[in-house]
Amino acid sequence: MLALPVAALGCAVVAEPQASAAGTTCWKELPTGSNLPVTKCMTEEDWQRQKDSVEAAGDAIHRAVPNKSRASGI
């Protein structure tokens, strides 16, 4: 009989995420269409790699779009 209250209590406890190594950053995000937060963690190296990737994609988009001011003769 004692196991039932302990099991119910165990489901209600939510542990806070802990960084496994120095330089790891964790945050909570709400996925689209959900009210349940999801914890995500990323190292500083992963953060910089993702930032560089986003900047490279943005640069590629800007290079692919022609400059209309030069094409119109302005």
Stockholm file with secondary structure:
# STOCKHOLM 1.0

chainA/1-74         MLALPVAALGCAVVAEPQASAAGTTCWKELPTGSNLPVTKCMTEEDWQRQKDSVEAAGDAIHRAVPNKSRASGI
#=GR chainA/1-74 SS CCHHHHHHHHHHCCCCCCCSSTTEEEEEECCTTCCSCEEEEEEHHHHHHHHHHHHHHHHHHHHHSCCHHHHTTC
#=GC SS_cons        CCHHHHHHHHHHCCCCCCCSSTTEEEEEECCTTCCSCEEEEEEHHHHHHHHHHHHHHHHHHHHHSCCHHHHTTC
//
